[in-house]
């Protein structure tokens, strides 16, 4: 060999840019296992005949009420009342005659009302309103009994409390 000549093996080692691995152990490709695991299909169980008959009977009954409708019925059954029955004394301002009556205190009503038939039977001093009032239900629809056209002024006593009130005459549907 002449001076300045290098062997191909030495030249390759010096000119190689790629870094050498730190490990001298040769890597091997993973060996494929002989058995490949396939996921098992779920086992099917037989539905008992009684359950199948029950499901078939429910299907024939037709659509079941929705869960919301059932919850609404349950709520209404348990709902507390927003009214109280109390005993009061009412006195006619014109006659001074006092009567003990059972009154319905309704927290949803916006005024005092009295039944037209009761007011006539007791011969209360019924007066006509200057302008009829449209009676509206809780859902804002007009009441089928029509407009309120008359009223009566009465003194109402609940225990020690006394108050003069204007009662609108309404009829029961």
CORBELQUI-V449372 format. One record per backbone hydrogen bond with DSSP energy under -1.0 kcal/mol. NH is the residue of the N-H (numbers start at 1). CO is the residue of the C=O. If there is no record, write none. Layout:
BEGIN
NH:CO
NH:CO
END
This chain:
BEGIN
5:2
11:7
12:8
13:9
14:10
15:11
52:48
53:49
54:50
55:51
56:52
57:53
58:54
59:55
60:56
61:57
70:66
71:67
72:68
73:69
74:70
75:71
76:72
77:73
78:74
79:75
84:105
86:103
88:101
89:157
90:99
91:155
92:97
96:92
99:90
101:88
103:86
105:84
107:82
109:106
114:168
116:170
119:115
120:116
121:117
122:118
123:120
124:119
126:124
127:151
129:149
133:148
137:141
140:137
143:135
146:143
148:133
151:127
152:167
154:165
155:91
156:163
157:89
158:161
161:158
163:156
165:154
167:152
168:112
169:150
170:114
END
